[in-house]
Amino acid sequence: MNYLVLFLLPSVAECTVTLVLFFVRFDSPELAAVALLSFVAYVFITVQITIWRKKFRQGQNKQDNKYHELATDSLVNFETVKYFAAEAREVAQFKAAVKKFQTYSVGTQASLSLLNASQSLDIQLTTLLSLCIVSTTILHASRDGGVQIGEFVSINAYILQLFTPLSFLGTIYGAVVQAFVDMNNLSGLLTLSPDVRDAPNAAPLQLHDAARGAAVEFRQVDFSYPTDRSRGLRELSFVAEAGTTTAIVGPTGAGKSTVSRLLFRFYDVDAGAVLVDGQDVRRLTQASLRGAVGVVPQDSVLFNSSIEDNIRYGRATATRDELVDAARRAQILPLIERLEQGWDTVVGERGLRLSGGEKQRVAIARCVLKDPPVVLLDEATSALDSATEAAVQEALRQLGTGRTQLVVAHRLSTIRTAEQILVLDAGRIAERGAHPQLLERQGLYARLWEAQLESLEAGEREMPVP
């Protein structure tokens, strides 16, 4: 609206009025024809050069982003660069990106100069031809009529006025074209709808007994990822009774993480149903469902804020005493008290200033503070040392008291006490039962257990004697 209605249309109207004046007021069809042809040539040259030089501008923007990304990536991952002595390689990549940026930048400026020179040439040639026509008319004018000297000056002013509004035609054209592209993209975005949305009559989750946890049931669930139909779950059925621990194990790609995503309703099932306390999650509000499920992920991502803000993310209304208790139960309180800024210590982007184990303990504290009836643990102690792992396992056992726990496990030693262990293979339940029962069957679980024992024994044999 700004460029098209307030700039371009008035400019075209003003140019049209000028052409009419040349033809009617000055009675000079030749002058009007010259002005019209030059006007068309001006517009044609401007549009064509603007389209041509767009590739330079796009290339410049792309390379500008490129060398900034390379610089940021190298600085953030500086330890990896030093591990592999790759400083020279990173510098060479950065220099190459800057050189390409400079090439496109020169092309942008050169094409702009060509555009300005072409426009100026058109204006000057139009002015020269127009004044020659007027001068000839004045010299051959009769005593009673013809163009006078004053009108010669006014025509010169009209010629300049003809092109003045078009001086920014290239900018206007580019802005209008880009605006239409953006409007088309916006229309496409507005027509999109979320893959998962609350049903019109969605109700909040009603827990039968929050103090005991909530039962979780997968009933004949079929699911495939939209981008990869070969991955997912096939006829998955199990019940995690309230207050019990259900472990989910299996080889990579078996579908363990898919179970957690369906529970949080990041996706909807293709067939079957996921139920929490007997209520289909598709008929519940997403806010109430996710508010009742806590998670400690394997890769804990923190915000670039203070430790207090990251733990308080579990429950914004928590008091300081509740924060301290959650940090103590997650074995992170001693670290916080040792830090110079304490609770106000900023953890950096994605928790960069904390170790892997410290980030995971912050995530555990966040989940403890949320105090949900259902807890999902995705290998929550994978980044902890042995001493801290034992303490955090105790904290997780306390967290699981009176709650339903779903544990996605890779280290089988952490889930031996689970009431129910589900062994997934290719999206299906291959085995289920308690730890001793599964070992007796000598099936997939037993093979996974033996493989981990052999790996542990091999590692102990290779440890140097102090």
C-alpha positions in Angstrom: 0.0 0.0 0.0 2.8 2.4 0.8 4.8 2.1 -2.4 2.1 1.1 -4.8 -0.7 3.5 -3.8 1.2 6.4 -2.3 4.3 6.4 -4.6 3.9 4.5 -7.9 0.3 5.4 -8.9 0.7 9.2 -8.2 4.0 9.1 -10.2 2.3 7.5 -13.2 -0.6 10.0 -12.9 1.8 12.9 -12.9 3.7 11.6 -15.9 0.4 11.2 -17.8 -0.6 14.8 -17.1 2.8 16.0 -18.3 2.3 14.1 -21.6 -1.2 15.5 -22.1 0.1 19.1 -21.5 2.8 18.6 -24.2 0.2 17.5 -26.6 -2.6 19.9 -25.8 -1.2 23.0 -24.1 2.0 23.2 -26.3 0.4 21.7 -29.4 3.5 19.5 -30.0 2.8 15.8 -30.8 6.5 15.4 -31.5 7.4 16.5 -28.0 4.7 14.3 -26.5 6.0 11.3 -28.5 9.6 11.8 -27.4 8.5 12.1 -23.8 6.3 9.0 -24.0 9.0 6.9 -25.7 11.7 8.0 -23.2 9.3 7.3 -20.3 8.7 3.8 -21.6 12.4 3.3 -22.1 13.1 4.6 -18.6 10.7 2.2 -17.1 11.9 -0.8 -19.2 15.6 -0.2 -18.4 14.9 0.3 -14.7 12.8 -2.9 -14.3 15.2 -5.0 -16.3 18.3 -3.9 -14.5 16.5 -4.2 -11.2 15.6 -7.8 -11.9 19.1 -8.5 -13.2 20.9 -7.0 -10.1 18.6 -8.9 -7.7 20.9 -12.0 -7.9 23.8 -9.8 -6.7 21.8 -8.6 -3.7 20.6 -12.1 -2.9 24.1 -13.5 -3.2 25.4 -10.8 -0.9 22.8 -11.4 1.7 23.4 -15.2 1.6 27.2 -14.8 1.9 26.7 -12.3 4.7 24.7 -14.9 6.6 27.2 -17.6 5.7 30.3 -15.9 7.1 28.5 -14.9 10.2 27.3 -18.4 10.7 30.8 -19.8 10.2 32.3 -17.3 12.7 29.6 -18.1 15.3 29.8 -21.9 14.8 33.6 -21.8 15.1 33.5 -19.7 18.3 30.7 -21.7 20.0 32.5 -25.0 19.2 36.0 -23.7 19.9 36.9 -26.8 21.9 36.1 -29.1 19.0 38.2 -26.9 16.7 41.1 -27.2 19.1 40.6 -31.0 19.6 41.3 -31.5 15.9 43.8 -28.7 15.4 41.5 -27.3 12.7 42.1 -23.6 13.2 43.7 -23.2 9.8 40.7 -25.0 8.2 38.2 -22.7 9.9 40.1 -19.6 9.0 40.3 -20.7 5.4 36.5 -21.4 5.2 35.8 -18.0 6.8 38.2 -16.2 4.4 36.5 -17.9 1.4 33.1 -16.9 2.6 34.2 -13.3 3.1 35.7 -13.2 -0.3 32.5 -14.4 -1.9 30.6 -11.7 0.1 33.0 -9.1 -1.2 32.5 -10.3 -4.8 28.7 -10.0 -4.5 29.0 -6.7 -2.7 31.1 -5.3 -5.6 28.5 -6.7 -8.1 25.7 -5.0 -6.2 27.4 -1.6 -6.2 28.5 -1.9 -9.9 25.0 -2.9 -11.0 23.5 0.0 -9.0 26.0 2.4 -10.7 24.9 0.9 -14.1 21.3 1.5 -13.2 21.9 5.1 -12.2 24.0 5.8 -15.3 21.3 4.3 -17.6 18.6 6.4 -16.0 20.7 9.6 -16.2 21.5 8.9 -19.9 17.8 8.5 -20.7 16.9 11.7 -18.9 19.7 13.7 -20.6 18.8 12.4 -24.1 15.1 13.2 -23.5 16.0 16.7 -22.4 18.3 17.2 -25.4 15.7 16.0 -27.9 12.9 17.9 -26.3 14.8 21.2 -26.2 15.9 20.7 -29.8 12.3 20.3 -30.8 11.2 23.4 -28.9 14.2 25.4 -30.2 13.3 24.5 -33.8 9.7 25.5 -33.1 10.7 28.9 -31.7 13.0 29.6 -34.6 10.2 28.9 -37.2 7.4 30.4 -35.2 5.4 33.1 -36.8 5.0 36.6 -35.4 1.6 35.8 -34.1 2.1 32.5 -32.4 4.4 29.6 -31.7 6.3 28.6 -28.6 7.9 31.5 -26.8 11.1 31.7 -24.7 9.2 31.4 -21.4 7.6 28.2 -22.6 11.0 26.9 -23.6 12.0 27.2 -19.9 8.7 25.7 -18.7 9.1 22.7 -21.0 12.6 22.1 -19.5 11.1 22.1 -16.1 8.3 19.7 -17.2 10.9 17.3 -18.5 12.7 17.2 -15.2 9.4 16.9 -13.4 8.5 14.0 -15.7 11.4 11.8 -14.4 11.7 13.1 -10.8 9.0 10.8 -9.4 10.6 7.8 -11.2 14.0 8.2 -9.6 13.1 5.6 -7.1 11.3 3.3 -9.5 13.8 0.5 -9.1 13.3 0.6 -5.3 9.6 0.8 -5.6 9.4 -2.0 -8.1 11.5 -4.3 -5.9 9.5 -3.5 -2.8 6.2 -4.0 -4.5 7.3 -7.4 -6.0 8.7 -8.5 -2.7 5.5 -7.4 -1.0 3.4 -9.5 -3.3 5.7 -12.5 -2.6 5.4 -11.9 1.1 1.6 -11.6 0.9 1.5 -14.9 -1.0 3.6 -16.6 1.6 1.5 -15.1 4.4 -1.7 -16.4 2.7 -0.1 -19.9 2.6 0.8 -19.6 6.3 -2.7 -18.5 7.2 -4.3 -21.5 5.4 -2.1 -23.9 7.4 -3.5 -25.5 10.5 -1.6 -27.3 13.3 -1.3 -31.0 13.0 -2.4 -31.3 16.6 -5.1 -29.1 18.0 -7.7 -29.2 20.8 -11.0 -30.7 19.9 -13.9 -28.2 19.9 -15.3 -29.8 23.0 -12.0 -30.7 24.7 -12.1 -31.0 28.4 -9.4 -30.7 31.1 -7.8 -33.9 32.4 -9.6 -35.2 35.5 -7.4 -37.3 37.7 -9.1 -40.0 39.8 -6.5 -39.8 42.6 -3.6 -37.4 42.0 -1.8 -38.6 45.1 -1.5 -42.1 43.5 -0.5 -40.9 40.1 -2.4 -41.6 36.9 -2.8 -44.8 34.9 -1.4 -44.6 31.3 -2.7 -46.9 28.7 -1.7 -47.5 25.0 -4.6 -49.3 23.3 -3.8 -50.9 20.0 -1.8 -47.9 18.9 -0.6 -47.6 15.3 1.5 -44.6 14.3 3.9 -43.6 11.5 5.8 -40.4 11.2 4.6 -38.1 8.3 8.1 -37.8 6.9 9.1 -41.5 7.3 6.2 -44.0 7.1 8.6 -46.9 8.0 9.2 -45.6 11.5 6.6 -45.7 14.3 4.5 -48.2 16.3 2.5 -51.2 15.4 -0.5 -52.5 17.5 1.2 -51.3 20.7 -0.9 -52.1 23.8 0.2 -51.8 27.4 -1.1 -50.4 30.7 1.0 -48.6 33.3 -1.0 -48.7 36.5 -1.1 -45.7 38.7 1.9 -45.5 41.1 4.0 -48.1 39.2 7.1 -47.9 37.1 7.1 -49.1 33.5 10.4 -49.3 31.7 10.6 -49.2 27.9 13.8 -50.7 26.4 14.9 -51.9 23.0 17.5 -51.4 20.2 17.9 -48.0 18.5 15.0 -47.1 16.3 12.6 -49.5 18.1 10.1 -46.7 18.9 11.0 -45.9 22.5 11.0 -42.1 22.0 7.8 -42.3 19.9 5.9 -43.5 23.0 6.8 -40.3 24.9 5.9 -38.1 22.0 2.5 -39.7 21.7 2.0 -39.4 25.4 2.7 -35.7 25.3 0.5 -35.5 22.2 3.1 -34.0 20.0 1.5 -36.3 17.4 -1.9 -38.0 17.2 -2.1 -41.7 16.7 -3.1 -43.1 13.3 -5.2 -45.8 15.0 -6.0 -46.9 18.5 -5.9 -44.6 21.5 -3.6 -43.2 24.3 -5.5 -42.8 27.6 -4.6 -41.2 30.9 -6.8 -42.3 33.7 -9.2 -43.7 31.1 -9.5 -40.5 29.1 -8.5 -40.3 25.5 -5.8 -37.6 25.2 -7.4 -36.5 21.9 -10.4 -35.3 23.9 -8.4 -33.4 26.4 -6.9 -29.9 26.3 -3.2 -30.1 25.5 -2.4 -27.7 28.4 -4.0 -29.9 31.1 -2.4 -33.1 29.6 1.1 -31.7 29.5 0.6 -30.1 32.8 0.1 -33.5 34.3 3.2 -35.1 32.8 6.7 -34.2 33.8 9.8 -35.2 31.8 13.5 -35.4 32.4 15.0 -35.7 28.8 18.3 -37.3 27.9 19.5 -34.1 26.3 18.5 -31.3 28.7 18.2 -28.0 27.0 18.3 -24.9 29.2 17.4 -21.3 28.6 20.1 -18.6 28.5 19.0 -17.3 31.9 19.7 -17.8 35.6 19.7 -21.2 37.3 16.7 -20.0 39.3 14.7 -19.1 36.2 15.5 -22.5 34.6 14.4 -24.5 37.6 11.4 -22.2 38.2 10.3 -23.1 34.6 8.8 -26.2 36.2 6.3 -24.1 38.2 6.4 -20.3 37.9 4.5 -19.8 41.2 6.9 -21.8 43.4 8.3 -20.3 46.5 11.9 -20.0 47.3 11.7 -22.9 49.9 10.2 -25.1 47.2 13.0 -24.2 44.8 15.6 -25.0 47.4 13.9 -28.3 48.2 13.7 -29.3 44.5 17.4 -28.4 44.0 18.4 -30.4 47.1 16.5 -33.5 46.0 18.1 -33.2 42.5 21.6 -33.0 44.1 22.2 -29.5 42.5 22.0 -27.4 45.6 25.6 -27.7 46.7 26.8 -26.5 43.2 24.4 -23.5 43.4 25.7 -22.5 46.8 29.3 -22.7 45.6 28.8 -20.4 42.7 29.7 -16.8 43.2 26.3 -15.5 42.0 24.4 -18.4 43.4 20.9 -18.7 42.0 21.4 -15.7 39.7 24.2 -17.5 37.8 23.5 -17.4 34.1 23.9 -20.8 32.5 24.6 -19.6 28.9 23.0 -20.6 25.6 21.5 -24.1 25.9 23.3 -24.4 29.3 26.8 -24.1 27.8 28.4 -23.0 31.1 27.3 -26.1 32.9 28.5 -29.6 32.5 26.3 -32.4 31.1 25.6 -33.8 34.5 24.8 -30.4 36.0 22.4 -29.6 33.2 20.7 -32.9 33.8 20.3 -32.2 37.5 18.8 -28.9 36.7 16.3 -30.7 34.5 15.5 -33.1 37.3 15.0 -30.2 39.8 12.7 -28.6 37.2 10.6 -31.8 37.1 10.6 -32.2 40.9 9.3 -28.7 41.2 6.5 -29.4 38.7 5.3 -32.2 40.9 3.4 -34.1 38.2 1.3 -37.3 38.7 3.0 -38.9 35.7 6.8 -38.7 35.2 8.7 -39.6 32.0 12.4 -40.3 32.4 14.4 -40.6 29.1 17.7 -42.0 30.4 17.7 -39.2 33.0 21.1 -40.3 34.6 23.1 -40.9 31.4 25.4 -37.9 31.9 26.1 -38.4 35.6 29.1 -39.9 37.3 28.7 -43.0 39.4 28.6 -41.3 42.8 26.1 -38.6 41.7 24.0 -41.2 39.8 23.4 -43.1 43.0 22.2 -39.9 44.7 20.1 -38.8 41.8 18.6 -42.3 41.4 17.4 -42.0 45.0 16.0 -38.5 44.2 14.2 -40.1 41.2 12.8 -42.9 43.4 11.5 -40.2 45.8 10.0 -38.4 42.8 8.4 -41.6 41.6 6.7 -42.3 45.0 3.0 -42.0 44.5 3.4 -41.3 40.8 3.4 -43.2 37.6 6.8 -43.5 36.0 7.6 -44.3 32.4 11.3 -44.9 32.0 12.9 -45.0 28.5 16.1 -46.8 29.4 19.3 -47.6 27.5 21.3 -48.8 30.5 19.3 -51.8 31.7 20.9 -51.7 35.2 18.8 -48.7 36.0 15.4 -50.4 35.5 15.8 -53.7 37.3 13.3 -52.8 40.0 10.6 -51.7 37.5 7.3 -53.5 37.9 6.9 -53.9 34.2 9.5 -53.8 31.4 8.5 -53.5 27.8 11.0 -54.7 25.1 10.3 -52.9 21.8 11.5 -54.1 18.5 10.5 -52.5 15.2 7.6 -50.7 16.8 6.1 -53.8 18.4 6.3 -55.3 21.9 8.6 -58.3 21.6 8.7 -59.1 25.3 7.2 -57.9 28.5 7.6 -58.7 32.2 9.8 -58.1 35.2 13.6 -58.2 35.1 14.0 -61.8 36.4 11.3 -63.1 34.1 12.8 -61.6 31.0 16.2 -63.0 31.8 14.7 -66.5 32.2 13.2 -66.3 28.7 16.6 -65.9 27.0 15.1 -63.6 24.4 15.9 -60.1 23.1 16.1 -58.6 26.6 18.5 -61.3 27.8 20.7 -60.6 24.8 20.7 -56.9 25.5 21.6 -57.5 29.1 24.4 -59.8 28.3 25.8 -57.4 25.7 25.9 -54.6 28.3 27.5 -56.9 30.9 30.2 -57.9 28.4 30.8 -54.2 27.5 31.1 -53.3 31.2 33.5 -56.2 31.9 35.6 -55.3 28.9 35.8 -51.7 30.1 36.9 -52.8 33.5 39.6 -55.1 32.1 41.0 -52.2 30.0 41.2 -49.8 33.0 44.8 -49.2 34.1 45.9 -50.4 37.5 46.6 -47.4 39.8 
